[in-house]
Amino acid sequence: MVTTGNSKSVLKDTRGGVIMNESTTMNRALGLSSCITITAGAVIGVGLFTTGSSAAASMGSSAIIATIIAFLMVLWPSMIYGELGAALPLAGGTYAFAKRGINYPVAIFCSWHYTVAQIGIAGAEALAFANYFGRLLHFLNINVVVNEKILASVLIIIFVVINYLGIETAGKWQNVFMFFFWGMSTIWFFMVLKNVDMGHFMPVLSGIPHEVTSFAKLIVAIWWCFAGFETVVGMGSEIEFPQITIPRALIISPFIVFGVNALFQWFLIGITPLEALGAVSEATAPFAEAMEMAGLVGVPAVVLCLGITFGGDFSTMNPCITGPSRYMYTMAADGCFPKVFGKLHPKHKSPYISVLTVGIIALFLIWSGSISIIAAMCAFSQMICYIIGYISYLQLYKKEPDLKRPWKVPAGKAGAVISIIVYLAIMVLAVDWSALPYNIVLSVACIIYYFVAVRNKPISETGIEIEKEAMQITEPTPEEKKRLDRQFHAWRIGAIAVFVLSCGLFIIGIAL
């Protein structure tokens, strides 16, 4: 690090090229609420309202079993990421963990897959929005033909602009989207509660396929409703008191996500005529289709579509632009990616070149794929990243035994080993062969890129300096600690309430 005449520090790479000024380092602007809404929002969206609801419709009340399994598949891993994020509060998430715990080639491979997966989810979410927005217009009796890909493209551009304006802006909008979704969902629940038919809740095991592979694929479809649970750790250098906030956010979020998923599944099964479940499972907008099949058009259908489109979909698209741009930024700082992607905006402090690039790739995926293909590709890539994350967790205990870990997950090592085994098994049993060629091409492209562009280059000093700076974490004052504890207590009560309510409704439905 060198100092200029105006006392501003500048960071240089090994070839002497200035990447960024210290005055434009990332802001720690995200608090607990934003971290929870980012984590929950990254998950509650396209998975729940497309592939997840389709799987729920095909299984009936048995969907709760798959949802519980999917929840257990992310609970331990989420806490593992909470420990990693508290110990290494850096931009780049799993990439940052893998480069220290394993090596740079594996970290790059992981980042490559994660970035494309998250961008793919952003594209799929935009297409899901277009599907539900079209149904919204239908319920409002507005006869306008909507080009789904054009509308999805416009949305991507809007969210690129939001993230271009910085993490504080993105975080504030994320809270708006998420709370709007929860508010509209609550209104919708009370509006259609009287239309739930308890007779639709057949014996809980009756909808489970006899074939292990078929059941595993349904679990993966439900699991995708939880994928992205670690999104917020990729913004570790932008989180207030990350040593406290990150673990708390990742403890609470899985319970909220489970509750929201289970509640929507309960209503989907309860309002849809049994003979119509097959059609709903094949629909592009399953919940809208279910409402129409049940004859619940008008205000209830409008409220539902408003909540899904402008709340659920928006709350997923936003972090799916934010997350991958931080991976690109960190890789550029390390010299593993063109250094232009490591530039921060002088005013907004966002990695604006990376943000713009994420938007361009998302637009490409929107115009070249479908939700089902994108979902299959993303699920496979995300599982690869998670497995690398768990291995990194184990290796960090060997490589950096003295690393300060402000929070430790109970039986973390055992959880990491079990998670690796489970995720590998699911990948083998439930792989979607239609998407495998895309993943192979992606992996080969990454390997070629590494050997051509990265292998013989020294690691940039810039990344080391940025990482050192990001690791300078302050402790909260007693007053700040009380504020953090009050927030955590309130969120914990809400998460427990939603979890218990969702489980209770299924138990009542099955018992009756």
C-alpha positions in Angstrom: 0.0 0.0 0.0 1.3 3.5 -0.9 0.1 6.9 0.0 -0.6 9.8 -2.4 -0.2 13.5 -1.7 -3.7 14.0 -0.6 -3.4 11.2 2.1 -5.7 8.8 0.2 -4.3 5.2 0.1 -4.2 3.4 -3.2 -4.0 -0.3 -3.8 -1.7 -1.6 -6.5 -1.5 -5.0 -8.2 1.8 -6.8 -8.8 2.2 -5.0 -12.1 1.7 -1.5 -10.6 -1.7 -0.8 -11.9 -4.0 1.0 -9.5 -7.3 -0.8 -9.0 -9.1 1.4 -6.4 -8.8 4.2 -3.9 -9.2 3.5 -0.2 -11.9 6.2 -0.2 -14.0 3.9 -2.3 -13.7 0.7 -0.3 -17.0 -1.1 0.3 -19.5 0.3 2.9 -20.6 -1.8 5.8 -24.2 -0.7 5.4 -26.2 -4.0 5.8 -27.8 -4.7 9.1 -29.6 -7.8 10.4 -32.9 -7.0 8.8 -31.4 -6.5 5.4 -29.3 -9.6 5.7 -32.4 -11.7 6.5 -34.5 -10.2 3.8 -31.6 -10.7 1.3 -31.1 -14.3 2.4 -34.9 -15.1 2.5 -35.6 -13.1 -0.7 -32.8 -14.8 -2.6 -34.6 -18.0 -1.9 -38.4 -17.2 -1.9 -39.1 -16.7 -5.5 -38.9 -18.7 -8.7 -38.3 -21.9 -6.8 -41.4 -21.6 -4.7 -43.7 -20.2 -7.4 -42.6 -22.4 -10.3 -40.7 -25.7 -9.9 -41.4 -26.0 -6.1 -45.1 -25.5 -6.4 -45.2 -27.8 -9.4 -43.6 -30.5 -7.2 -46.0 -29.7 -4.4 -49.0 -30.1 -6.7 -47.7 -33.5 -7.9 -47.2 -34.8 -4.4 -50.3 -33.4 -2.6 -49.9 -33.3 1.2 -46.8 -35.5 0.9 -45.0 -32.3 -0.2 -44.5 -31.5 3.5 -42.2 -34.5 3.8 -40.1 -33.4 0.9 -40.1 -29.8 2.3 -38.9 -31.1 5.8 -36.1 -33.1 4.1 -35.1 -30.0 2.0 -35.1 -27.9 5.2 -32.9 -30.3 7.0 -30.6 -30.4 4.0 -29.9 -26.6 4.4 -30.2 -26.1 8.2 -26.7 -27.4 9.1 -25.1 -26.0 6.0 -26.6 -22.6 6.6 -25.1 -22.5 10.1 -21.7 -23.7 8.6 -21.8 -20.8 6.3 -22.7 -18.6 9.3 -19.5 -19.7 11.0 -17.4 -19.1 7.8 -19.0 -15.7 7.2 -18.4 -14.6 10.8 -14.7 -15.7 10.6 -14.0 -14.4 7.1 -16.4 -11.5 6.4 -15.3 -10.9 2.8 -16.8 -10.2 -0.5 -17.0 -13.4 -2.6 -18.4 -15.9 -0.2 -17.5 -19.5 -1.1 -14.8 -18.3 -3.5 -13.1 -16.4 -0.6 -13.4 -19.5 1.7 -12.2 -21.9 -1.0 -9.1 -20.0 -2.0 -7.9 -20.0 1.7 -9.2 -23.5 2.6 -8.3 -25.4 -0.7 -6.6 -23.5 -3.5 -7.2 -20.9 -6.2 -8.0 -23.3 -9.0 -10.9 -24.8 -7.0 -12.0 -21.4 -5.8 -12.1 -20.1 -9.4 -14.1 -23.2 -10.5 -16.5 -22.7 -7.7 -16.9 -19.0 -8.4 -17.5 -19.7 -12.1 -20.4 -22.1 -11.3 -21.8 -19.9 -8.6 -21.8 -16.7 -10.7 -23.6 -18.4 -13.6 -26.1 -20.1 -11.3 -27.0 -16.9 -9.5 -27.3 -15.0 -12.8 -29.4 -17.8 -14.2 -31.7 -17.6 -11.2 -32.0 -13.8 -11.9 -33.0 -14.6 -15.5 -35.4 -17.3 -14.4 -36.9 -15.1 -11.8 -37.5 -12.4 -14.5 -39.3 -14.9 -16.7 -41.3 -16.1 -13.7 -42.3 -12.5 -13.1 -43.4 -12.2 -16.7 -45.6 -15.3 -16.4 -47.3 -14.1 -13.2 -47.6 -10.6 -14.5 -49.4 -11.9 -17.5 -51.8 -13.7 -15.3 -52.2 -10.5 -13.2 -53.4 -8.6 -16.3 -55.7 -11.5 -17.1 -57.3 -11.3 -13.6 -57.7 -7.5 -14.1 -59.4 -8.1 -17.4 -56.7 -6.2 -19.2 -56.3 -7.7 -22.7 -52.7 -6.8 -23.4 -50.3 -9.3 -25.0 -47.1 -9.4 -22.9 -43.8 -10.4 -24.5 -42.3 -12.3 -21.6 -38.7 -12.0 -22.6 -39.0 -8.3 -23.3 -40.6 -7.7 -19.9 -38.0 -9.9 -18.2 -35.2 -7.9 -19.9 -36.6 -4.6 -18.7 -36.7 -5.9 -15.1 -33.1 -7.0 -15.3 -32.1 -3.5 -16.4 -34.0 -2.0 -13.5 -32.2 -4.2 -11.0 -28.9 -3.5 -12.6 -29.6 0.2 -12.0 -30.5 -0.4 -8.4 -27.3 -2.3 -7.7 -25.3 0.2 -9.6 -26.4 2.8 -7.1 -24.8 0.8 -4.2 -25.4 -1.7 -1.5 -27.3 0.7 0.7 -29.8 1.4 -2.0 -30.1 -2.3 -2.9 -30.5 -3.2 0.8 -33.3 -0.6 1.4 -35.2 -1.8 -1.7 -34.7 -5.4 -0.6 -36.5 -4.6 2.7 -39.4 -3.0 0.7 -39.8 -6.0 -1.6 -39.6 -8.6 1.1 -42.0 -6.8 3.5 -44.4 -6.1 0.6 -44.4 -9.8 -0.2 -45.1 -10.8 3.4 -47.8 -8.2 3.7 -49.6 -9.2 0.6 -49.2 -12.9 1.4 -50.8 -12.4 4.8 -53.8 -10.6 3.3 -54.1 -13.4 0.7 -54.0 -16.1 3.3 -56.9 -14.6 5.3 -58.9 -14.0 2.1 -58.7 -17.6 0.9 -58.6 -19.4 4.2 -62.3 -20.2 4.1 -61.8 -21.8 0.7 -59.3 -24.4 2.0 -60.8 -27.9 1.8 -59.4 -30.1 4.6 -60.5 -33.2 2.6 -57.6 -32.5 0.1 -55.1 -33.5 2.7 -54.8 -37.2 2.0 -52.6 -39.5 4.1 -49.2 -37.8 4.3 -47.2 -40.7 2.6 -49.7 -41.4 -0.2 -48.1 -38.9 -2.7 -44.5 -40.1 -2.3 -43.2 -41.9 -5.5 -42.2 -45.5 -5.0 -39.0 -45.0 -7.1 -36.1 -43.5 -5.1 -34.9 -41.5 -8.1 -38.3 -39.9 -8.7 -38.6 -39.0 -5.1 -35.1 -37.5 -5.1 -35.9 -35.3 -8.1 -39.0 -34.0 -6.3 -36.8 -33.3 -3.2 -34.4 -31.4 -5.4 -37.3 -29.4 -6.9 -38.3 -28.4 -3.3 -34.7 -28.0 -2.2 -34.3 -25.3 -5.0 -36.9 -23.3 -2.9 -34.1 -23.1 -0.3 -31.0 -22.8 -2.6 -29.3 -19.4 -2.1 -29.4 -19.6 1.7 -25.8 -18.5 1.8 -26.2 -15.5 -0.5 -25.5 -12.9 2.2 -22.0 -14.2 3.0 -20.9 -13.1 -0.5 -21.5 -9.5 0.8 -19.5 -10.0 4.0 -17.4 -6.9 3.5 -20.6 -4.8 3.3 -22.3 -6.1 6.5 -22.4 -4.2 9.8 -20.8 -6.2 12.6 -20.6 -9.4 10.4 -19.1 -11.4 13.3 -22.6 -11.2 14.9 -25.0 -10.4 12.1 -24.1 -13.1 9.6 -24.5 -16.2 11.9 -27.8 -14.7 13.2 -29.2 -14.1 9.8 -28.3 -17.6 8.6 -29.8 -19.2 11.8 -33.1 -17.4 11.3 -33.5 -17.5 7.5 -34.0 -21.3 7.0 -36.9 -21.3 9.5 -38.6 -18.3 7.7 -38.1 -19.9 4.3 -39.5 -23.2 5.5 -42.5 -21.6 7.0 -43.3 -19.5 3.9 -42.8 -22.6 1.6 -45.0 -24.8 3.8 -47.7 -22.2 4.2 -48.0 -21.7 0.4 -47.9 -25.4 -0.2 -50.7 -25.9 2.3 -52.9 -23.3 0.6 -52.0 -24.6 -2.9 -53.1 -28.2 -1.9 -56.1 -26.9 0.1 -57.7 -24.7 -2.6 -57.0 -26.8 -5.7 -59.6 -29.3 -6.7 -58.0 -32.8 -6.5 -58.7 -33.5 -10.1 -56.9 -30.3 -11.1 -53.6 -30.9 -9.3 -52.1 -32.6 -12.4 -52.8 -29.6 -14.6 -51.4 -27.2 -11.9 -48.2 -29.3 -11.7 -47.6 -28.6 -15.4 -48.5 -24.9 -15.3 -45.9 -22.1 -15.8 -47.6 -20.1 -13.1 -48.9 -22.8 -10.8 -50.5 -20.6 -8.1 -52.3 -18.5 -10.6 -53.6 -21.6 -12.3 -54.7 -23.1 -9.0 -56.7 -19.9 -8.2 -58.4 -20.1 -11.5 -59.2 -23.8 -11.2 -60.7 -23.1 -7.7 -62.8 -20.3 -9.1 -61.0 -17.8 -6.9 -60.6 -15.0 -9.4 -61.1 -11.3 -8.8 -59.5 -9.6 -5.8 -57.9 -12.7 -4.2 -56.1 -13.6 -7.4 -55.0 -10.0 -7.9 -53.6 -9.8 -4.4 -51.7 -13.1 -4.9 -50.2 -12.1 -8.2 -49.2 -8.6 -6.9 -47.4 -10.2 -3.9 -45.6 -12.8 -6.1 -44.6 -10.4 -8.8 -43.7 -7.2 -7.0 -42.6 -8.8 -3.8 -41.4 -12.4 -4.1 -39.9 -12.1 -7.6 -38.3 -8.7 -7.0 -36.8 -9.9 -3.7 -35.0 -12.7 -5.5 -33.9 -10.8 -8.5 -32.2 -8.1 -6.4 -29.7 -10.3 -4.5 -29.1 -12.4 -7.6 -27.6 -9.3 -9.2 -25.8 -8.3 -6.1 -24.2 -11.6 -5.2 -22.4 -12.6 -8.4 -21.0 -9.1 -8.9 -19.2 -9.5 -5.6 -17.7 -12.7 -6.7 -16.4 -11.0 -9.9 -15.1 -8.1 -7.9 -13.1 -10.4 -5.5 -11.7 -12.5 -8.3 -10.6 -9.3 -10.2 -8.9 -8.0 -7.0 -7.0 -11.3 -6.7 -5.9 -11.1 -10.4 -8.0 -14.2 -11.3 -10.3 -12.1 -13.5 -9.7 -9.0 -15.6 -8.9 -6.1 -13.2 -11.6 -3.9 -14.7 -14.1 -6.0 -12.8 -12.4 -4.9 -9.6 -13.3 -1.2 -10.0 -15.6 0.4 -7.5 -17.8 3.4 -8.4 -16.2 6.5 -6.8 -19.6 7.7 -5.4 -21.8 4.6 -4.9 -19.0 2.2 -3.9 -20.5 -0.5 -6.0 -18.5 -2.9 -8.3 -20.3 -1.3 -11.2 -18.5 -3.0 -14.1 -19.3 -6.4 -12.5 -22.9 -5.3 -11.9 -23.3 -4.3 -15.6 -21.7 -7.6 -16.7 -24.1 -9.6 -14.6 -27.0 -7.8 -16.2 -25.7 -8.6 -19.7 -25.2 -12.3 -19.0 -28.7 -12.4 -17.4 -30.2 -10.9 -20.6 -28.4 -13.5 -22.7 -29.8 -16.4 -20.5 -33.3 -14.9 -20.7 -33.3 -14.9 -24.5 -31.6 -18.3 -24.8 -33.3 -20.6 -22.2 -36.4 -21.6 -20.4 -37.1 -21.6 -16.6 -36.9 -25.5 -16.4 -33.5 -25.7 -18.2 -32.1 -22.7 -16.2 -33.4 -24.2 -12.9 -31.8 -27.6 -13.6 -28.5 -26.0 -14.6 -28.5 -23.8 -11.6 -29.4 -26.5 -9.1 -26.4 -28.7 -10.3 -24.0 -25.7 -10.2 -25.1 -24.6 -6.8 -24.6 -28.1 -5.3 -21.1 -28.1 -6.7 -20.4 -24.8 -4.9 -21.9 -26.0 -1.7 -19.8 -29.1 -1.6 -16.7 -27.0 -2.2 -17.9 -24.7 0.6 -18.2 -27.7 3.1 -14.7 -29.0 2.0 -13.3 -25.5 2.5 -14.8 -25.4 6.0 -13.1 -28.7 6.9 -9.8 -27.6 5.3 -9.7 -24.3 7.1 -9.6 -26.1 10.4 -6.5 -27.8 9.2 -4.8 -24.9 7.4 -5.8 -22.1 9.8 -6.5 -23.7 13.2 -5.8 -20.3 14.9 -8.3 -18.5 12.7 -10.6 -16.4 15.0 -14.1 -17.9 14.8 -16.5 -15.5 16.6 -19.3 -18.1 16.3 -19.1 -21.9 15.9 -21.8 -24.2 14.7 -22.5 -27.2 17.0 -20.8 -30.4 15.6 -19.7 -28.4 12.5 -17.2 -30.9 11.2 -19.7 -33.7 11.3 -22.3 -31.5 9.7 -19.9 -30.7 6.8 -19.1 -34.4 6.2 -22.8 -35.4 6.3 -23.7 -32.5 4.0 -21.1 -33.5 1.5 -22.4 -37.1 1.4 -26.0 -36.0 1.1 -25.4 -33.4 -1.7 -23.3 -35.9 -3.7 -26.1 -38.5 -3.3 -28.7 -36.1 -4.5 -26.6 -35.0 -7.5 -26.2 -38.6 -8.5 -29.8 -39.6 -8.0 -31.6 -36.5 -9.2 -29.4 -35.2 -12.0 -31.3 -33.7 -14.8 -29.6 -35.0 -17.9 -31.1 -32.3 -20.1 -29.1 -29.7 -18.2 -25.9 -31.7 -17.8 -24.4 -30.7 -21.2 -24.7 -27.0 -20.1 -22.9 -27.8 -16.8 -20.2 -29.7 -18.7 -19.6 -26.8 -21.1 -19.5 -24.4 -18.2 -16.9 -26.6 -16.4 -14.7 -27.1 -19.5 -14.8 -23.3 -20.2 -13.7 -22.6 -16.7 -10.8 -25.1 -16.9 -9.6 -23.6 -20.3 -9.9 -20.1 -18.8 -7.7 -21.0 -15.8 -4.9 -22.6 -17.9 -4.9 -19.8 -20.5 -5.5 -16.7 -18.4 -4.7 -17.4 -14.7 -2.3 -20.3 -14.2 1.0 -18.5 -14.7 0.0 -15.2 -13.2 1.1 -14.2 -9.7 -1.6 -13.5 -7.1 -2.3 -9.8 -7.0 -1.3 -7.8 -4.0 -4.5 -5.9 -4.3 -6.6 -8.8 -3.2 -4.4 -9.3 -0.2 -4.7 -5.7 0.9 -8.4 -5.5 0.3 -8.8 -8.7 2.4 -6.7 -7.4 5.2 -8.8 -4.2 5.3 -12.1 -6.1 5.2 -10.9 -8.2 8.2 -10.5 -5.2 10.4 -13.8 -5.6 12.2 -14.9 -3.4 15.1 -16.8 -4.7 18.1 -20.2 -3.1 18.8 -20.6 -0.7 21.8 -22.8 -1.9 24.7 -25.6 0.2 23.2 -25.1 -1.2 19.7 -25.0 -4.7 21.2 -28.4 -4.1 22.9 -29.8 -2.9 19.6 -28.5 -6.0 17.8 -29.9 -8.3 20.5 -33.4 -6.6 20.3 -33.5 -7.1 16.6 -32.4 -10.7 16.8 -35.0 -11.4 19.5 -37.8 -10.0 17.4 -36.8 -11.9 14.3 -36.4 -15.1 16.3 -39.9 -14.8 17.6 -41.3 -14.2 14.1 -39.4 -17.1 12.6 -40.5 -19.5 15.3 -44.1 -18.4 15.0 -44.1 -18.9 11.2 -42.4 -22.3 11.5 -44.9 -23.6 14.1 -47.9 -22.2 12.3 -47.0 -23.9 9.0 -46.3 -27.2 10.6 -49.4 -27.0 12.7 -51.7 -26.4 9.7 -50.3 -29.5 7.9 -50.8 -31.6 11.0 -54.4 -30.4 11.4 -55.1 -31.0 7.7 -53.7 -34.5 7.8 -55.4 -35.3 11.2 -58.8 -34.2 10.0 
